Amino acid sequence: MSALGSRPAQGISEVILVVRDVARSLAFYRDVVGLQVDDASHAQFAWLWAGRPGSQQRIGVTAGPLSYGASHVKGPQHFAFGTENARIDDLKAALERQGIEVEGPVEFPFWKARSIYFSDPDGNRVEFCGFSESKASPAAPAAT
């Protein structure tokens, strides 16, 4: 049985893009695409809302490498599926039963969240981010 079983993820929580120029990418996603800014207070990364502000759907742009507590964020790309915090331990166990190496849970107190990380067959880093509340975060220190 799959890790999620019959209960689907709550959608994409975040996608983080490693970019050459954070300011240029912020301007593109804000001014061309029309996303609302969550946090643009740092030169090396920015967050934008990919859905309703306060939702779990965000786009991160970073000059890289991915930094905040990010030894667990490897691979050419990283994305996260949102889920309930209470499911994180069960999801980790289900993945490990399938022979998948899982890192975490990693605690994110500012989000009231815990995450686990694993790699897909191409090395992309996949995350299940378990939020205690539906609101994703106030401005976070950096990309997960």
C-alpha positions in Angstrom: 0.0 0.0 0.0 1.2 3.5 -0.7 2.4 5.9 2.1 -0.8 8.0 1.8 -3.1 5.1 1.5 -6.7 6.1 0.8 -6.3 9.6 2.3 -4.8 12.0 -0.3 -2.3 14.8 0.4 -3.7 18.2 0.9 -2.1 19.4 -2.3 1.3 20.8 -3.0 2.6 22.7 0.0 5.6 24.4 -1.7 7.9 24.3 -4.6 11.4 25.8 -4.3 13.3 26.9 -7.3 17.0 27.5 -7.3 17.5 30.7 -9.4 20.4 32.9 -10.5 18.9 36.2 -9.4 16.4 36.2 -6.6 15.3 39.8 -7.2 14.6 39.1 -10.9 12.7 35.9 -10.1 10.7 37.7 -7.4 9.7 40.4 -9.8 8.8 37.9 -12.5 6.5 35.8 -10.2 5.1 38.9 -8.5 4.7 41.3 -11.5 4.3 39.0 -14.5 2.6 35.9 -13.0 0.7 37.9 -10.4 1.6 35.9 -7.2 1.4 37.8 -3.9 4.6 38.1 -1.9 4.8 36.4 1.5 8.4 37.3 2.5 10.9 39.3 0.4 13.0 40.6 3.3 16.1 38.5 2.4 18.6 38.9 -0.5 19.1 35.2 -0.9 15.5 33.9 -0.9 11.9 35.0 -1.2 8.5 33.4 -0.7 5.3 34.0 -2.7 1.8 32.7 -2.2 0.8 30.3 -5.0 -2.7 30.1 -3.7 -4.8 32.1 -1.2 -2.5 34.0 1.2 -2.2 32.1 4.4 -2.7 28.8 2.5 0.0 26.1 2.3 0.7 26.7 -1.4 3.8 28.7 -1.8 6.6 29.2 -4.3 10.1 29.7 -2.9 13.0 31.2 -5.0 16.5 31.0 -3.7 20.0 31.8 -4.9 20.9 28.4 -3.4 22.0 26.3 -2.1 18.9 25.7 -0.1 19.8 26.8 3.3 17.6 26.9 6.4 18.1 23.6 8.1 18.4 22.3 4.6 20.9 19.5 4.8 17.8 17.4 4.2 16.9 19.3 1.0 19.0 17.7 -1.7 18.6 17.0 -5.3 18.0 19.1 -8.4 14.5 20.2 -7.2 12.4 20.1 -4.1 8.7 20.1 -3.5 6.4 19.4 -0.6 3.0 17.9 -0.1 0.9 19.3 2.7 -0.6 16.9 5.2 -1.8 16.8 8.8 1.0 17.0 11.4 -0.4 13.9 13.1 0.2 11.8 10.0 4.0 12.4 9.7 5.1 9.4 11.8 2.7 7.0 10.0 3.9 8.3 6.6 7.5 7.9 7.5 6.8 4.3 8.6 4.9 3.5 5.4 7.7 4.8 3.2 10.3 2.9 5.2 8.3 -0.3 4.8 8.7 0.2 1.1 12.5 0.4 1.5 12.6 4.2 1.1 15.3 6.1 3.1 13.5 8.9 5.0 15.0 11.8 6.9 13.2 13.4 9.7 10.9 14.4 11.2 12.4 17.9 11.1 10.6 20.4 13.4 9.6 23.8 12.1 8.3 25.7 15.2 7.5 28.9 13.3 5.1 27.0 11.1 3.9 24.6 13.8 4.9 21.9 11.4 7.0 18.7 11.1 8.4 17.4 7.8 9.9 14.2 6.5 12.1 14.1 3.4 12.9 11.4 0.8 14.2 11.2 -2.8 12.4 10.2 -5.9 14.2 7.9 -8.4 15.8 10.9 -10.2 17.1 12.4 -7.0 14.5 15.1 -6.6 13.8 15.8 -2.9 10.2 15.1 -1.8 8.7 16.4 1.5 5.6 15.6 3.4 5.0 18.8 5.5 2.6 18.2 8.4 1.0 21.4 9.6 -0.8 21.7 12.9 -2.9 24.6 11.5 -4.2 25.5 8.1 -2.2 28.7 7.9 1.2 28.0 6.5 3.4 30.6 8.4 4.4 34.1 9.2 7.6 35.0 7.4 9.8 32.0 7.8 13.6 32.2 8.2 14.2 30.5 4.8 13.3 27.7 2.4 12.8 24.2 3.8 
